[in-house]
Amino acid sequence: MNQAQHDLKDNITDDAAQETGSFSHRGWILAALMMCMMLAAMDNTIVSTAIPQIVGDLGGFSLFSWVFSIYLLIQTVTIPLYGKLADMYGRKPVLITGSVIFLTGSATCALSWNMYSLIFFRGIQALGAGAIMATVNTLAGDMYNIKERAKIQGWLSSVWGVSAIAGPALGGAFAEYASWHWIFLINLPVGIIAITLLSLFLHEHKPPVPHRLKFGGAFLMLISSAILMYGLLQGGQSWPWFSVNSMVVFGIAAVLIFVTIRVESKNPEPVMPAWIWKNRVLIGANLTMVGMGATMMAPSMYLPVYAQSVTGVGPIAAGFILASMSTTWPVSSALSGRLYLSIGFRNTATIGAALAIIGASVFLWLPFPGPVWMLVCTQLLLGAGFGLISTPMLVGVQSVVNWNKRGVVTGANMFSRYFGQTLGTAVFAAIFNSVLLTSLHDAPSGMSTQLPNANQVIETLQSKNITPTLQMFLQQTFHSAAHYVYAGLLITALVTLIFLFITPKEFLKLEDRAAE
């Protein structure tokens, strides 16, 4: 064991003893954090199940994708700002305020009268979700020392696993037996209990320090990030990548990013301080999270549809195949602590990246139509890999800074992951659509009159009136397109591994590294 690892073990309790001494009710606070995390984690899964009923009631089918896009966009771009505010004013006020905003958005979503109002209120929800995602992980870093954080991240990750299963079940039950409005109203009692527990048991002792955050720079950062993500979400979907719309949107984003950098460089307390981009630990860890976020999106987007359309399982079974990733993720996350204390943060994440690469490779060996057990194996391997990547990278960046910088580095880490998800959504959609369109274009001439357009392939596959010949052709087409998507997943997993090697082997305190 080298000196850095000895120092890591010897100093496990030093910082934590100073920073967690005021958290005398950690069990109750952790329960509140898990409830807050559940609000954000379960929201998209529970909403997606009830979309047919929502569209049937409110109309606006052409707009329903924005119910999800607006949530992802606003949540992602606000995470760094909330991380900065948590460092400046404390975690408790930011988390409680964010939770109140989220519950307000949930209540108003239930009152929506058309699709436009639902999209607007989903945006309010996302404003609160950004605070929850940034602050829950920061507080976990405050309350627990380096050795304990892996176990706690396992508990927090388990919330996503439970949500992956409970969300669709609750959404389907409410839509079928009650009303879709309840998928939003169910958030209220959970959120109120969480806020009550935080109010009663979370006591921070933060000395008053004058701050000079200039909101002009923060606003520019939010707008530039939002426009960039808007272009990524719409490119290849609403318009071609190489089009006037894409050039205009990305051109505006580039100009605003340049202006934001100039303005923030003069800001005494920037939302994204320059030292984040000058430290190899933070750069490597954040780029790794971009890669992992992108890798996550391939199975999330296409595996359930593949399982139903090609393998022939039902919607519930397809959901459980996807959710199998959520069983190994929290387990590997919890166990990662033993590894990173022995072999270091980067080496632990490298093992995770290797498992993700193997998981992607398994799918590439999948024969047509493919056994279900192989689909489950890919998910189990990916989940184990993601747990070993995400927890060491998050705990690692939190360990190199003190309390007053932990919110910023946690926010940057979470932002990187969600930005990667947006990037992955754009890349994998472009791959899938391109292969699908080419296959339909090259179909046998005798089948041309039966072929659906690309937007109707899934609907046609699930139709009872489809001919066996057309069904076989469309299933093989979908299988081929999914294979190319997983080839892209393999490439992103390899890129994630490359990003890991930008990260230094040993994670030293920023102050220590600066002194070298």
C-alpha atoms as one frame of an Amber mdcrd trajectory, in Angstrom:
protein
   0.000   0.000   0.000   1.476   3.362  -1.003   1.718   6.467   1.164  -1.351
   8.147  -0.402  -3.511   5.129   0.513  -2.118   5.135   4.067  -2.941   8.840
   4.348  -6.438   8.216   3.017  -7.130   5.572   5.655  -5.481   7.502   8.463
  -7.454  10.641   7.713 -10.826   8.975   7.244 -12.233  10.430  10.438 -10.401
  13.751  10.645 -12.536  15.904   8.329 -15.689  13.994   9.062 -15.402  14.442
  12.807 -15.283  18.188  12.345 -18.009  18.354   9.721 -20.480  15.745  10.994
 -20.407  16.523  14.702 -23.625  18.540  14.400 -25.481  15.670  12.662 -26.664
  13.905  15.774 -29.714  12.345  14.062 -28.114  10.935  10.941 -30.631   8.104
  10.585 -33.597  10.474  10.362 -31.728  12.821   8.042 -30.738   9.925   5.748
 -34.405   8.831   5.639 -35.345  12.376   4.586 -32.619  12.415   1.921 -33.853
   9.098   0.508 -37.414  10.453   0.378 -36.222  13.570  -1.442 -34.230  11.421
  -3.854 -37.270   9.231  -4.453 -39.284  12.265  -5.533 -36.798  13.007  -8.305
 -35.976   9.373  -9.155 -39.508   8.057  -9.555 -40.959  11.030 -11.393 -40.065
  10.167 -14.982 -40.783   6.437 -14.642 -44.209   6.996 -13.107 -45.130   9.649
 -15.691 -44.018   7.581 -18.700 -46.418   4.774 -17.801 -49.425   7.103 -17.722
 -48.633   9.072 -20.907 -51.401   7.360 -22.988 -54.039   8.400 -20.424 -52.589
  11.916 -20.102 -52.599  12.418 -23.885 -56.092  10.960 -24.110 -57.329  13.499
 -21.549 -55.310  16.598 -22.445 -54.582  16.009 -26.141 -51.388  17.343 -27.695
 -49.781  14.029 -28.701 -47.148  15.832 -30.806 -45.980  17.689 -27.676 -45.798
  14.842 -25.161 -42.027  14.293 -25.572 -41.542  17.768 -24.087 -43.082  16.523
 -20.835 -39.776  14.675 -20.387 -37.397  16.964 -22.295 -38.268  20.124 -20.341
 -37.745  18.248 -17.065 -34.325  16.896 -18.065 -33.200  20.240 -19.494 -34.116
  22.471 -16.532 -33.029  19.953 -13.886 -29.612  19.561 -15.496 -28.771  23.222
 -16.082 -29.781  24.278 -12.553 -27.708  21.656 -10.688 -24.415  23.667 -10.721
 -26.181  26.802  -9.485 -27.775  24.953  -6.571 -24.403  23.395  -5.737 -22.884
  26.870  -5.501 -25.776  28.192  -3.407 -25.414  25.208  -1.030 -21.780  26.178
  -0.433 -22.697  29.815   0.140 -25.828  29.555   2.271 -25.858  25.982   3.564
 -27.433  22.709   2.401 -30.607  22.853   4.503 -32.206  26.024   3.070 -31.369
  24.998  -0.512 -32.751  21.465  -0.135 -35.924  22.524   1.654 -36.558  25.329
  -0.839 -35.972  22.949  -3.750 -38.326  20.386  -2.240 -41.052  23.012  -1.796
 -40.642  24.099  -5.425 -40.833  20.456  -6.554 -44.040  19.862  -4.567 -45.543
  23.078  -5.943 -44.784  21.850  -9.441 -46.300  18.452  -8.645 -49.538  19.991
  -7.341 -49.896  22.281 -10.355 -49.114  19.406 -12.776 -52.137  17.601 -11.319
 -54.252  20.678 -12.149 -53.079  20.920 -15.791 -55.811  21.686 -18.319 -53.858
  21.079 -21.536 -50.442  19.827 -22.682 -48.918  23.320 -22.694 -49.798  23.885
 -19.041 -48.475  20.427 -18.106 -45.136  21.157 -19.824 -44.872  24.514 -18.019
 -45.606  22.975 -14.614 -43.144  20.146 -15.315 -40.564  22.892 -15.724 -41.394
  24.111 -12.194 -40.973  20.558 -10.934 -37.565  20.399 -12.603 -36.457  23.621
 -10.868 -36.946  21.815  -7.580 -35.428  18.553  -8.828 -32.165  20.356  -9.644
 -31.819  21.410  -6.005 -32.634  17.898  -4.783 -30.091  16.181  -7.037 -27.309
  18.638  -6.177 -27.874  18.884  -2.445 -28.771  15.336  -1.371 -25.393  13.985
  -2.471 -23.580  16.971  -0.975 -25.239  16.437   2.405 -24.361  12.747   2.272
 -20.746  13.807   1.807 -21.016  16.155   4.795 -22.516  13.631   7.198 -20.401
  10.574   6.448 -16.671   9.986   6.202 -14.891   8.508   3.196 -15.259   4.925
   4.415 -18.996   5.301   5.076 -19.896   7.218   1.910 -19.850   4.176  -0.385
 -22.430   2.397   1.808 -24.585   5.532   1.913 -24.338   5.950  -1.861 -25.513
   2.346  -2.069 -28.582   3.284  -0.026 -29.232   6.326  -2.211 -28.686   4.269
  -5.376 -31.177   1.694  -4.097 -33.812   4.425  -4.273 -33.359   4.440  -8.053
 -33.742   0.668  -8.136 -36.966   0.749  -6.140 -38.214   3.642  -8.277 -37.496
   1.739 -11.498 -39.898  -0.967 -10.339 -42.408   0.987  -8.240 -42.734   3.910
 -10.664 -44.243   2.000 -13.616 -46.383  -0.113 -11.264 -47.845   2.930  -9.491
 -48.225   4.879 -12.730 -50.104   2.008 -14.360 -52.298   1.451 -11.309 -53.254
   5.124 -10.981 -53.921   5.445 -14.714 -56.067   2.303 -14.835 -57.928   2.364
 -11.532 -57.965   6.020 -10.451 -56.740   9.026 -12.438 -53.419  10.137 -13.931
 -53.589  13.210 -11.665 -52.560  10.991  -8.745 -49.133  10.277 -10.241 -48.283
  13.876  -9.273 -50.320  14.131  -6.075 -48.566  11.076  -4.566 -45.445  13.252
  -4.278 -47.067  15.573  -1.746 -47.223  13.364   1.378 -43.718  11.949   0.727
 -42.281  15.438   0.237 -44.024  16.886   3.297 -42.633  14.101   5.525 -39.127
  14.677   4.108 -39.296  18.438   4.713 -40.582  17.873   8.255 -37.703  15.513
   9.069 -35.144  17.940   7.630 -36.639  20.823   9.621 -36.578  18.863  12.881
 -33.276  16.999  12.694 -30.897  18.781  10.296 -28.905  21.441  12.139 -26.011
  23.113  10.350 -23.483  25.353  12.050 -22.342  27.546   9.211 -20.643  30.798
  10.209 -22.117  33.862   8.480 -19.878  34.901   5.583 -20.693  37.763   3.193
 -21.103  36.599  -0.410 -21.047  38.399  -3.712 -22.694  36.067  -6.215 -23.526
  38.030  -9.369 -26.662  36.528 -10.815 -25.968  37.947 -14.284 -23.241  35.356
 -14.803 -25.406  32.618 -13.299 -28.268  33.562 -15.628 -25.960  33.496 -18.656
 -24.696  30.052 -17.640 -28.246  28.719 -17.321 -29.337  30.148 -20.682 -26.254
  29.005 -22.604 -26.471  25.488 -21.109 -30.194  25.308 -21.830 -29.794  26.327
 -25.474 -26.962  23.826 -25.988 -29.040  21.008 -24.470 -32.100  22.113 -26.467
 -30.074  21.721 -29.660 -28.897  18.264 -28.594 -32.433  17.142 -27.714 -34.005
  18.465 -30.922 -31.232  17.660 -33.403 -32.056  14.572 -35.431 -35.587  14.597
 -33.985 -37.387  17.829 -34.858 -34.868  18.769 -37.578 -31.796  17.217 -39.266
 -28.412  17.592 -37.595 -26.977  19.366 -40.616 -29.642  22.024 -41.060 -30.118
  25.756 -40.656 -31.936  25.189 -37.349 -29.014  23.231 -35.903 -26.459  25.799
 -37.061 -28.473  28.667 -35.570 -29.086  26.968 -32.207 -25.512  25.744 -31.745
 -24.138  29.060 -33.022 -26.145  30.977 -30.420 -25.047  28.503 -27.728 -21.377
  28.928 -28.681 -21.604  32.738 -28.521 -23.391  32.655 -25.161 -20.875  30.167
 -23.715 -18.031  32.484 -24.772 -19.778  35.489 -23.169 -20.516  33.442 -20.028
 -16.852  32.493 -19.643 -15.786  36.149 -19.998 -18.370  37.369 -17.483 -17.758
  34.580 -14.959 -13.973  35.119 -15.111 -14.565  38.538 -13.530 -17.092  37.244
 -11.008 -15.663  37.068  -7.434 -17.793  33.963  -6.773 -18.524  32.209 -10.101
 -20.977  29.329 -10.267 -18.326  27.200 -11.976 -14.976  28.433 -10.588 -11.888
  28.251 -12.802 -10.134  25.805 -10.448 -12.645  23.109 -11.451 -11.194  23.159
 -14.978  -7.552  23.286 -13.858  -7.413  20.213 -11.652  -6.868  16.793 -13.229
  -8.866  15.009 -10.533 -11.970  17.081 -11.236 -11.544  17.217 -15.027 -11.006
  13.464 -15.300 -13.837  12.581 -12.913 -16.322  14.918 -14.609 -15.431  13.705
 -18.110 -15.829  10.145 -16.841 -19.336  11.017 -15.631 -20.163  12.507 -19.049
 -19.130   9.194 -20.613 -21.058   7.129 -18.077 -24.162   9.296 -18.483 -24.070
   8.808 -22.255 -23.548   5.051 -21.871 -26.583   4.748 -19.588 -28.991   6.020
 -22.229 -28.744   3.179 -24.785 -30.532   0.548 -22.654 -32.886   3.112 -21.120
 -34.076   4.255 -24.550 -34.235   1.032 -26.540 -34.046  -2.123 -24.419 -37.713
  -2.221 -23.235 -38.980  -1.598 -26.769 -36.537  -4.176 -28.151 -37.679  -6.755
 -25.608 -41.336  -6.231 -26.540 -40.968  -5.822 -30.308 -38.267  -8.419 -31.060
 -38.069 -10.870 -28.156 -41.841 -10.820 -27.703 -42.177 -10.311 -23.943 -44.931
  -8.191 -22.412 -44.604  -4.604 -21.131 -44.233  -5.652 -17.469 -41.520  -8.209
 -18.260 -39.714  -5.627 -20.426 -39.782  -3.199 -17.522 -38.266  -5.799 -15.198
 -35.509  -6.551 -17.726 -34.549  -2.879 -17.706 -34.885  -2.682 -13.918 -32.458
  -5.592 -13.424 -29.645  -3.039 -13.843 -30.958  -1.353 -10.694 -30.316  -4.458
  -8.594 -26.552  -4.655  -9.151 -25.957  -0.885  -9.180 -26.615  -0.227  -5.449
 -24.819  -3.419  -4.434 -21.642  -2.552  -6.350 -21.927   1.039  -5.161 -22.046
  -0.054  -1.518 -19.157  -2.508  -1.963 -16.997   0.004  -3.834 -15.819   1.509
  -0.529 -13.716  -1.533   0.295 -12.153  -1.374  -3.140 -11.327   2.326  -3.304
  -9.825   2.255   0.181  -7.524  -0.552  -0.971  -6.725   0.224  -4.613  -7.821
   3.842  -5.015 -10.707   5.696  -6.646  -9.472   5.506 -10.244  -8.620   1.808
 -10.182 -12.033   0.977  -8.716 -13.774   2.969 -11.447 -11.584   1.241 -14.045
 -12.998  -2.124 -12.953 -16.479  -0.622 -13.353 -15.693   0.599 -16.875 -14.402
  -2.880 -17.771 -17.709  -4.431 -16.595 -19.668  -1.902 -18.683 -17.562  -2.802
 -21.734 -18.240  -6.516 -21.173 -21.962  -5.803 -20.749 -22.116  -3.949 -24.060
 -20.179  -6.759 -25.740 -22.663  -9.388 -24.525 -25.456  -7.616 -26.403 -23.380
  -7.590 -29.593 -23.216 -11.393 -29.420 -27.010 -11.587 -29.043 -28.552 -13.799
 -31.767 -31.898 -13.006 -33.370 -34.362 -12.794 -31.670 -32.217 -13.495 -28.618
 -32.906 -15.160 -25.250 -34.199 -12.991 -22.431 -31.454 -14.184 -20.074 -28.800
 -12.525 -22.248 -30.673  -9.216 -22.056 -30.774  -9.537 -18.273 -27.037 -10.344
 -18.199 -26.210  -7.153 -20.096 -28.204  -5.130 -17.582 -26.665  -6.822 -14.546
 -23.150  -6.189 -15.860 -23.926  -2.568 -16.778 -25.482  -1.901 -13.366 -22.467
  -3.354 -11.553 -20.158  -1.282 -13.746 -22.053   1.963 -13.239 -22.060   1.504
  -9.451 -18.283   1.058  -9.452 -17.806   4.138 -11.635 -20.262   6.637 -10.157
 -19.606   6.198  -6.432 -15.764   6.354  -6.501 -15.867   9.369  -8.818 -18.389
  11.225  -6.620 -16.781  10.322  -3.291 -13.359  10.969  -4.812 -14.082  14.552
  -5.865 -15.789  15.241  -2.538 -12.683  14.004  -0.712 -10.308  16.493  -2.364
 -12.131  19.620  -1.167 -13.355  21.074   2.115 -16.964  21.793   3.140 -17.100
  25.208   1.469 -16.300  23.709  -1.972 -18.113  20.389  -1.735 -21.391  21.715
  -3.150 -19.635  23.081  -6.248 -17.720  19.887  -7.029 -20.781  17.708  -6.340
 -22.916  19.940  -8.578 -20.318  19.789 -11.370 -20.164  15.988 -11.055 -23.949
  15.598 -11.239 -24.212  18.129 -14.071 -21.636  16.151 -16.051 -23.631  12.953
 -15.647 -26.897  14.507 -16.809 -25.214  16.364 -19.647 -23.815  12.995 -20.723
 -27.330  11.559 -20.689 -28.508  14.354 -22.978 -25.547  13.755 -25.296 -26.212
  10.008 -25.278 -29.891  10.566 -26.096 -28.906  12.590 -29.165 -26.171  10.209
 -30.357 -28.088   6.948 -29.925 -31.274   8.363 -31.458 -29.247   9.452 -34.507
 -27.684   5.967 -34.817 -30.975   4.114 -34.389 -32.951   6.318 -36.774 -30.249
   6.204 -39.436 -30.030   2.393 -39.439 -33.814   2.037 -39.336 -34.371   4.400
 -42.288 -31.644   2.693 -44.344 -33.124  -0.753 -43.706 -36.617   0.398 -44.669
 -35.256   2.041 -47.807 -33.438  -1.176 -48.806 -36.438  -3.440 -48.183 -37.370
  -6.009 -50.864 -39.391  -4.396 -53.643 -42.339  -6.730 -53.120 -42.732  -5.465
 -49.560 -42.677  -1.717 -50.287 -46.452  -1.284 -50.236 -46.710  -2.849 -46.757
 -43.921  -0.927 -45.089 -44.793   1.630 -42.407 -42.836   4.863 -42.025 -40.123
   4.976 -39.385 -42.447   6.492 -36.753 -44.929   3.609 -37.100 -42.576   0.610
 -36.919 -43.266  -0.177 -33.250 -47.014   0.351 -33.663 -47.014  -1.979 -36.694
 -45.017  -4.672 -34.859 -47.569  -4.660 -32.046 -50.530  -4.811 -34.431 -52.524
  -8.030 -34.593 -53.059  -7.627 -38.345 -49.381  -7.720 -39.343 -48.373 -10.450
 -41.806 -45.700 -12.967 -40.702 -43.354 -11.859 -43.512 -43.589  -8.180 -42.611
 -43.287  -8.963 -38.903 -40.071 -10.941 -39.464 -38.568  -8.184 -41.630 -39.391
  -5.413 -39.136 -38.116  -7.448 -36.179 -34.818  -8.081 -37.981 -34.625  -4.379
 -38.863 -35.187  -3.387 -35.231 -32.671  -6.002 -34.097 -30.059  -4.611 -36.499
 -30.672  -1.012 -35.404 -30.412  -2.005 -31.722 -27.114  -3.771 -32.447 -25.674
  -0.578 -33.891 -26.891   1.329 -30.823 -25.083  -1.121 -28.545 -21.988  -0.840
 -30.733 -22.224   2.879 -29.969 -22.667   2.011 -26.289 -19.460  -0.050 -26.437
 -17.606   2.906 -27.945 -18.886   5.302 -25.255 -17.849   2.794 -22.557 -14.348
   2.660 -24.084 -14.235   6.469 -24.190 -15.253   6.499 -20.516 -12.289   4.237
 -19.777  -9.997   6.655 -21.650 -11.373   9.579 -19.645 -10.560   7.667 -16.458
  -6.890   7.674 -17.345  -6.931  11.466 -17.516  -7.669  11.251 -13.806  -4.521
  10.866 -11.667  -4.088   7.564  -9.883  -3.963   9.265  -6.482  -6.574  11.801
  -5.366  -4.877  14.510  -3.298  -6.473  17.481  -1.599  -6.585  20.521  -3.895
  -4.538  22.456  -1.367  -1.927  19.650  -1.262  -1.660  19.433  -5.027  -1.419
  23.196  -5.359   1.521  23.164  -2.979   3.469  20.640  -5.062
